[in-house]
């Protein structure tokens, strides 16, 4: 799968077997155990298989710096010699916090490596595969490439666009409303859909709402899954130049317990309020303003990426969702749709903003998946150009390898 220009000359890939697919699925399941434990680094699992028996398993997780391949090789020990190593992401070939995994794989006597996707990190990007092949190791790539790309969707966008992966989550009625004309919104969807929405929070570094939602709902925006995460979920409010978030908001009152960040344009009229919010424990990130006095989203994402935020779940409301859609800064969208009609021209629509003037300007989703959750439906698809292209290339490469 080509995230960056391929190294020349291109080596002909070796076709995968059915057994390789099955073992790669288990590798991906191992990698998933890193959710909440690896960011901003990728999700990676690894198996060592000898004579049809799994002799080593590993997945990358913090605070241990060892990569998945190293854990698997350690467990395999001397049984790694002549074995096959499975890994969903290309092994690293450079010195970072740890020595190159390629060196460990070669030293262990691995005879064959089966990999998912090429690492989009420019420091790797095919060099790991090249080093393994140069050492005489058989290398099979693009095995379950689409599944591998989806698993590391945030990491791919981080590397290609140098910003956080942005996922919009919306709970709405069949006619696209997120609240009644009186502002009632709890609860539009049922228990299973709400639980699925909560589960999403565990996979993200930060969760964001607009100040309008913070004022209307006074949310806490916490990860209530009870699962371990190596750093807390950061709550983010996109405010205006007037700094409307009140000191009495739950997000502010709990800022010393769970991180609360306020993103706002610098403004003389809000300086005192921002100072008060800081004294309460909130962190203020000042960014450039757009022509309506709101934070410029591209500037906000750049700042968040500098602060180590690799993934952002946008939960509301209509104005913030519309702003991200208008700016084409959404990578993924999940809509939980309830089979109920709210109606009314004054009821709040799910996506505000300027919107499209022509159908040719709409934000179209790709790789769409629809799931039934009790009476509700969850529709998920990719919206960002970079990740949509990466997924399309993964599917094309996967078809080519298995044909």
Backbone torsions as a table, in degrees:
resi	resn	phi	psi	omega
1	UNK	NA	129.5	-169.2
2	UNK	-100.5	97.5	173.2
3	UNK	-86.1	-35.6	-179.6
4	UNK	-131.5	167.7	-179.6
5	UNK	-54.7	134.9	-179.9
6	UNK	-70.1	150.2	173.9
7	UNK	-69.8	143.7	178.4
8	UNK	-108.1	145.9	-2.4
9	UNK	-78.9	151.3	179.9
10	UNK	-71.4	134.6	179.6
11	UNK	-92.3	134.3	178.5
12	UNK	-64.0	130.1	-178.3
13	UNK	-76.4	152.1	179.2
14	UNK	-96.6	129.7	-176.4
15	UNK	-63.1	142.0	179.8
16	UNK	-81.9	157.1	175.9
17	UNK	-103.8	167.4	177.2
18	UNK	-59.4	-38.0	178.9
19	UNK	-62.4	-39.2	178.2
20	UNK	-60.9	-42.3	179.2
21	UNK	-60.3	-46.0	-178.0
22	UNK	-63.2	-42.6	-179.2
23	UNK	-72.6	-30.5	176.1
24	UNK	-68.7	-34.7	176.6
25	UNK	-61.7	-40.2	177.4
26	UNK	-67.0	-35.5	176.9
27	UNK	-63.2	-43.2	178.4
28	UNK	-63.5	-38.1	177.7
29	UNK	-64.4	-38.0	174.8
30	UNK	-61.8	-45.8	-178.4
31	UNK	-59.7	-35.9	-178.6
32	UNK	-61.4	-21.9	178.4
33	UNK	-66.4	-11.9	178.6
34	UNK	-83.8	-4.3	178.4
35	UNK	-55.2	130.3	-179.2
36	UNK	80.3	-1.6	-173.3
37	UNK	-126.0	0.2	-173.8
38	UNK	-125.9	-25.0	-172.3
39	UNK	-52.4	138.1	11.1
40	UNK	-91.7	20.3	-178.0
41	UNK	-97.3	167.3	-173.5
42	UNK	-76.7	163.5	175.1
43	UNK	-87.8	118.6	-175.7
44	UNK	-136.7	132.2	172.7
45	UNK	-122.6	160.6	-178.4
46	UNK	-152.3	144.5	175.1
47	UNK	-127.8	147.6	168.0
48	UNK	-115.6	123.9	-174.9
49	UNK	-123.2	128.3	178.5
50	UNK	-132.0	126.2	-180.0
51	UNK	53.5	40.3	177.2
52	UNK	77.3	7.1	-179.2
53	UNK	-117.4	133.3	176.2
54	UNK	-75.6	116.8	-177.8
55	UNK	-110.6	-4.8	178.6
56	UNK	-155.5	138.4	178.1
57	UNK	-133.0	150.2	175.2
58	UNK	-167.1	152.5	171.1
59	UNK	-142.6	149.8	-178.1
60	UNK	-75.3	134.8	177.7
61	UNK	-158.1	147.5	174.3
62	UNK	-87.2	156.2	5.4
63	UNK	-86.1	0.8	179.1
64	UNK	-70.7	130.5	-178.6
65	UNK	-81.1	-11.8	-176.6
66	UNK	-64.4	138.0	179.4
67	UNK	-79.8	166.8	-176.0
68	UNK	-57.4	-42.6	-178.8
69	UNK	-60.6	-37.7	-178.7
70	UNK	-66.7	-43.1	177.1
71	UNK	-59.4	-44.8	-178.6
72	UNK	-65.6	-41.5	179.1
73	UNK	-66.4	-37.8	178.0
74	UNK	-61.7	-43.8	-179.5
75	UNK	-67.8	-36.7	-179.0
76	UNK	-71.2	-35.3	-179.0
77	UNK	59.5	-134.5	-177.0
78	UNK	-67.1	-18.1	-179.9
79	UNK	-71.4	-9.4	178.7
80	UNK	-71.1	-23.7	-177.1
81	UNK	-65.5	123.7	-179.4
82	UNK	81.4	2.3	-176.1
83	UNK	-89.9	176.2	175.0
84	UNK	-106.2	133.4	176.6
85	UNK	-106.9	129.6	176.8
86	UNK	-106.7	136.0	177.9
87	UNK	-152.8	136.9	-174.4
88	UNK	-80.5	-13.7	179.0
89	UNK	-132.0	140.9	-179.2
90	UNK	-46.9	130.4	178.5
91	UNK	-61.4	141.6	-178.0
92	UNK	-70.2	149.9	-176.4
93	UNK	-125.0	13.7	-176.1
94	UNK	-129.7	161.5	176.2
95	UNK	-83.9	120.9	174.5
96	UNK	-125.3	-122.1	172.4
97	UNK	-71.1	-21.2	-179.6
98	UNK	-132.2	162.1	174.4
99	UNK	-65.3	164.7	-179.6
100	UNK	-60.7	135.6	176.4
101	UNK	-66.8	-29.6	-180.0
102	UNK	-59.1	-39.4	179.9
103	UNK	-64.2	-40.8	179.6
104	UNK	-66.9	-38.9	179.9
105	UNK	-64.8	-44.2	179.2
106	UNK	-64.6	-45.3	-178.7
107	UNK	-64.1	-30.4	-178.7
108	UNK	-75.7	-11.7	179.7
109	UNK	82.7	21.8	176.3
110	UNK	-60.1	134.5	-177.6
111	UNK	-94.2	-25.5	-173.2
112	UNK	-148.4	137.7	177.0
113	UNK	-121.9	128.3	175.8
114	UNK	-112.8	120.5	-173.3
115	UNK	-124.3	158.7	177.0
116	UNK	-85.2	-85.3	-174.7
117	UNK	-116.7	157.4	172.8
118	UNK	-68.7	142.4	178.6
119	UNK	-74.8	120.8	-179.8
120	UNK	-72.0	-9.6	177.4
121	UNK	-61.2	122.6	-178.2
122	UNK	-57.3	-23.1	178.3
123	UNK	-73.0	-16.0	179.7
124	UNK	-114.3	-84.6	170.7
125	UNK	40.3	59.9	177.2
126	UNK	98.1	-19.8	-178.2
127	UNK	-68.5	-33.7	177.6
128	UNK	-63.1	-47.0	177.9
129	UNK	-61.4	-41.6	-178.7
130	UNK	-62.5	-40.7	179.5
131	UNK	-65.1	-40.3	-179.9
132	UNK	-66.1	-43.8	178.8
133	UNK	-64.6	-38.3	179.2
134	UNK	-63.1	-26.0	179.0
135	UNK	-87.1	4.3	177.9
136	UNK	87.9	11.7	179.5
137	UNK	-87.7	133.4	175.5
138	UNK	-72.2	130.3	-177.3
139	UNK	-123.3	123.6	175.0
140	UNK	-110.2	129.1	-177.9
141	UNK	-124.2	173.7	176.7
142	UNK	65.2	27.0	177.9
143	UNK	-82.6	120.2	-173.6
144	UNK	50.8	48.1	-175.5
145	UNK	-62.0	-40.8	-179.1
146	UNK	-63.5	-43.8	177.9
147	UNK	-64.3	-38.7	178.2
148	UNK	-65.9	-39.2	178.4
149	UNK	-67.1	-40.5	179.2
150	UNK	-64.2	-41.3	179.6
151	UNK	-58.9	-41.1	-177.6
152	UNK	-106.7	37.0	-179.4
153	UNK	-59.0	-40.1	-179.8
154	UNK	-66.1	-44.5	-179.2
155	UNK	-62.6	-38.3	179.1
156	UNK	-62.2	-48.2	179.3
157	UNK	-64.9	-39.9	176.8
158	UNK	-54.6	-46.3	-175.6
159	UNK	-74.6	-38.2	-175.9
160	UNK	-81.6	-33.7	-173.8
161	UNK	-119.3	-3.0	176.7
162	UNK	53.6	48.6	177.0
163	UNK	-155.4	167.6	176.8
164	UNK	-67.2	150.7	170.0
165	UNK	-73.0	131.1	-174.8
166	UNK	-115.4	122.5	-178.5
167	UNK	-121.3	118.0	177.2
168	UNK	-91.0	127.5	175.9
169	UNK	-115.7	126.0	-178.0
170	UNK	-129.9	135.6	170.9
171	UNK	-111.9	120.3	-171.5
172	UNK	-146.2	166.7	176.5
173	UNK	-80.7	173.7	-179.6
174	UNK	-61.0	-28.8	179.5
175	UNK	-96.8	20.2	170.7
176	UNK	77.7	24.7	179.5
177	UNK	-102.2	143.3	176.8
178	UNK	-108.7	-0.4	176.0
179	UNK	-165.6	159.3	176.3
180	UNK	-77.7	175.4	178.6
181	UNK	-64.0	-19.9	176.9
182	UNK	-91.9	-1.1	177.1
183	UNK	93.6	3.5	179.9
184	UNK	-73.0	130.4	-177.7
185	UNK	-138.0	-5.1	-176.2
186	UNK	-112.1	112.3	-1.1
187	UNK	-123.4	135.0	178.6
188	UNK	-75.5	-43.0	-179.6
189	UNK	-99.6	168.0	-177.6
190	UNK	-84.6	-177.1	-173.1
191	UNK	-63.2	-41.2	-177.6
192	UNK	-66.9	-40.1	178.0
193	UNK	-66.0	-39.7	178.7
194	UNK	-65.9	-38.7	178.1
195	UNK	-64.9	-38.6	178.3
196	UNK	-65.7	-38.0	176.4
197	UNK	-64.8	-38.8	176.6
198	UNK	-64.8	-39.9	-179.7
199	UNK	-61.8	-32.0	178.2
200	UNK	-59.7	-36.4	-175.7
201	UNK	-59.1	-33.4	-177.5
202	UNK	-65.6	-22.8	-175.7
203	UNK	-88.1	-1.3	-172.9
204	UNK	-119.4	151.5	177.9
205	UNK	-75.2	-35.1	-173.8
206	UNK	-144.7	155.5	178.0
207	UNK	-128.4	137.8	-172.8
208	UNK	-129.3	145.3	169.4
209	UNK	-136.6	160.6	171.9
210	UNK	-81.4	162.3	-177.1
211	UNK	-64.1	-28.7	178.0
212	UNK	-62.1	-42.8	177.3
213	UNK	-67.3	-39.8	177.8
214	UNK	-60.7	-37.7	179.4
215	UNK	-73.5	-41.5	-174.9
216	UNK	-74.7	-41.1	-172.0
217	UNK	-105.4	-18.5	-175.3
218	UNK	46.2	57.2	-174.5
219	UNK	-78.1	166.4	174.6
220	UNK	-102.4	-28.6	175.2
221	UNK	55.5	50.4	-179.1
222	UNK	-105.2	159.5	172.7
223	UNK	-86.3	105.6	-175.4
224	UNK	-103.1	19.5	-179.9
225	UNK	-74.1	-23.5	-176.4
226	UNK	79.7	1.3	179.7
227	UNK	-83.2	151.0	-179.0
228	UNK	-66.3	139.7	170.4
229	UNK	-139.3	140.9	-172.1
230	UNK	-80.4	-9.2	169.5
231	UNK	-148.7	150.7	-172.7
232	UNK	-69.9	155.9	174.4
233	UNK	-68.2	125.5	179.5
234	UNK	-88.4	125.8	177.5
235	UNK	-91.5	129.0	-175.4
236	UNK	-124.8	134.2	174.8
237	UNK	-117.5	124.5	172.6
238	UNK	-87.9	110.8	-176.0
239	UNK	-107.0	-178.7	179.6
240	UNK	-106.7	-179.9	178.7
241	UNK	-63.9	-16.6	179.7
242	UNK	-87.7	-7.4	-179.3
243	UNK	51.2	72.8	-172.4
244	UNK	-84.8	-13.0	-177.9
245	UNK	-63.4	121.6	-176.5
246	UNK	-77.8	154.8	177.6
247	UNK	-65.7	-21.4	-178.4
248	UNK	-85.6	-5.1	-178.7
249	UNK	-61.7	144.6	179.3
250	UNK	-58.0	-36.0	179.7
251	UNK	-62.4	-34.2	178.7
252	UNK	-80.6	-42.5	-177.8
253	UNK	-63.8	-24.9	-179.4
254	UNK	-107.4	14.9	-174.4
255	UNK	-64.6	-25.1	178.4
256	UNK	-82.9	-10.6	178.8
257	UNK	-98.6	-44.4	178.7
258	UNK	-131.2	137.0	-174.0
259	UNK	-58.5	131.6	173.1
260	UNK	-124.8	121.6	178.6
261	UNK	-116.3	137.6	176.6
262	UNK	-111.4	124.2	176.6
263	UNK	-104.4	122.8	-176.7
264	UNK	-153.4	156.4	173.0
265	UNK	-74.0	149.2	174.4
266	UNK	-67.9	135.1	-178.8
267	UNK	-156.7	134.8	178.7
268	UNK	-58.9	-34.8	-175.2
269	UNK	-71.8	-18.1	-178.6
270	UNK	-106.3	0.4	-173.6
271	UNK	-58.5	-44.9	-178.9
272	UNK	-65.0	-44.1	-179.5
273	UNK	-63.8	-41.5	179.7
274	UNK	-63.6	-38.0	177.7
275	UNK	-64.9	-39.2	177.7
276	UNK	-64.8	-41.4	178.3
277	UNK	-63.0	-39.0	177.7
278	UNK	-63.5	-40.5	179.4
279	UNK	-65.1	-25.8	178.0
280	UNK	-81.4	-6.9	178.1
281	UNK	111.3	-7.1	178.4
282	UNK	-75.2	149.5	177.0
283	UNK	-103.0	134.9	-176.7
284	UNK	-106.4	126.3	174.5
285	UNK	-114.6	109.8	-179.1
286	UNK	-90.5	129.7	179.3
287	UNK	-133.6	170.3	179.0
288	UNK	-63.9	152.7	-179.3
289	UNK	-97.5	151.2	172.1
290	UNK	-86.0	-172.9	-175.6
291	UNK	-73.1	-4.2	177.2
292	UNK	-110.7	10.1	177.7
293	UNK	79.5	15.0	177.8
294	UNK	-101.0	162.9	177.8
295	UNK	-62.3	135.2	173.0
296	UNK	-69.5	123.8	-172.4
297	UNK	-67.1	-36.6	178.7
298	UNK	-64.7	-39.4	177.9
299	UNK	-67.4	-38.4	179.4
300	UNK	-64.8	-43.7	179.8
301	UNK	-65.8	-38.6	177.8
302	UNK	-62.3	-41.5	179.6
303	UNK	-66.9	-42.5	178.8
304	UNK	-62.5	-38.6	179.2
305	UNK	-64.8	-39.3	176.3
306	UNK	-61.6	-30.8	-178.9
307	UNK	-85.7	5.3	175.9
308	UNK	90.8	10.9	177.5
309	UNK	-85.9	114.7	-178.0
310	UNK	-100.2	-16.3	-179.3
311	UNK	-146.5	140.6	-174.7
312	UNK	-133.4	125.3	175.3
313	UNK	-100.7	115.6	179.9
314	UNK	-94.3	118.3	-174.7
315	UNK	-107.9	-7.9	179.1
316	UNK	158.7	168.0	-1.0
317	UNK	-104.9	-146.9	-174.7
318	UNK	-61.0	-42.3	-177.3
319	UNK	-66.6	-44.6	-179.1
320	UNK	-68.3	-41.1	177.3
321	UNK	-60.2	-43.2	178.8
322	UNK	-64.9	-38.1	179.4
323	UNK	-64.2	-42.8	177.8
324	UNK	-66.0	-39.3	179.0
325	UNK	-66.2	-44.7	179.2
326	UNK	-60.8	-38.1	-177.9
327	UNK	-80.9	-2.7	-177.6
328	UNK	54.5	46.5	-179.9
329	UNK	-116.2	19.2	174.2
330	UNK	-96.8	133.9	176.2
331	UNK	-99.6	-30.8	-175.7
332	UNK	-148.7	147.7	179.9
333	UNK	-133.8	133.0	171.5
334	UNK	-123.9	122.2	177.2
335	UNK	-112.4	120.1	171.3
336	UNK	-92.5	115.5	-171.1
337	UNK	-113.6	122.4	179.1
338	UNK	-94.0	143.8	-179.6
339	UNK	-80.4	61.1	178.7
340	UNK	-142.3	149.7	-179.5
341	UNK	-113.0	122.8	179.5
342	UNK	-89.1	-46.9	176.8
343	UNK	71.4	175.0	178.1
344	UNK	93.5	131.9	-179.0
345	UNK	-70.4	-18.9	-178.6
346	UNK	-95.5	-4.4	176.3
347	UNK	-69.8	147.4	-173.2
348	UNK	-78.9	125.8	177.6
349	UNK	-78.9	157.1	-175.6
350	UNK	-66.9	-38.8	-175.4
351	UNK	-122.8	113.5	178.3
352	UNK	-91.3	-138.7	179.2
353	UNK	78.8	-166.6	-178.1
354	UNK	-77.9	-40.9	179.1
355	UNK	76.9	-179.8	-177.3
356	UNK	-87.8	141.4	175.5
357	UNK	-89.4	-27.0	179.7
358	UNK	-133.0	155.3	-179.6
359	UNK	-63.3	-24.7	177.4
360	UNK	-70.8	-10.8	-178.4
361	UNK	-102.6	2.9	-176.5
362	UNK	-69.5	156.5	176.1
363	UNK	-90.6	105.1	-174.3
364	UNK	-96.4	138.2	180.0
365	UNK	-92.1	147.8	175.9
366	UNK	-121.8	168.6	178.7
367	UNK	52.5	43.1	-173.3
368	UNK	-73.4	133.5	176.8
369	UNK	-124.4	134.5	179.4
370	UNK	-119.2	130.6	-177.2
371	UNK	-129.9	140.5	178.0
372	UNK	-90.5	128.0	178.4
373	UNK	-126.2	86.5	-174.2
374	UNK	63.9	-129.4	179.3
375	UNK	-78.7	-11.1	-174.2
376	UNK	-98.4	168.6	178.1
377	UNK	-124.7	137.1	172.5
378	UNK	-109.3	120.8	178.2
379	UNK	-114.0	123.3	-177.7
380	UNK	-128.4	137.5	177.0
381	UNK	-157.1	166.8	179.1
382	UNK	-91.5	139.1	-179.4
383	UNK	-116.4	-26.8	-176.3
384	UNK	-76.7	142.9	-177.2
385	UNK	-65.1	-44.2	-176.1
386	UNK	-64.5	-47.3	-177.3
387	UNK	-73.7	-34.6	176.9
388	UNK	-62.6	-42.7	178.6
389	UNK	-66.0	-40.9	179.0
390	UNK	-61.4	-42.3	179.3
391	UNK	-66.5	-40.4	178.5
392	UNK	-63.3	-42.3	178.7
393	UNK	-65.6	-36.4	178.9
394	UNK	-64.1	-44.6	179.8
395	UNK	-65.0	-40.3	179.3
396	UNK	-63.7	-43.8	179.8
397	UNK	-65.6	-38.6	-179.6
398	UNK	-65.1	-41.3	178.1
399	UNK	-64.2	-40.1	-178.9
400	UNK	-64.0	-42.3	-177.5
401	UNK	-69.1	-38.2	-174.1
402	UNK	-91.3	-5.5	-179.0
403	UNK	-77.7	NA	NA
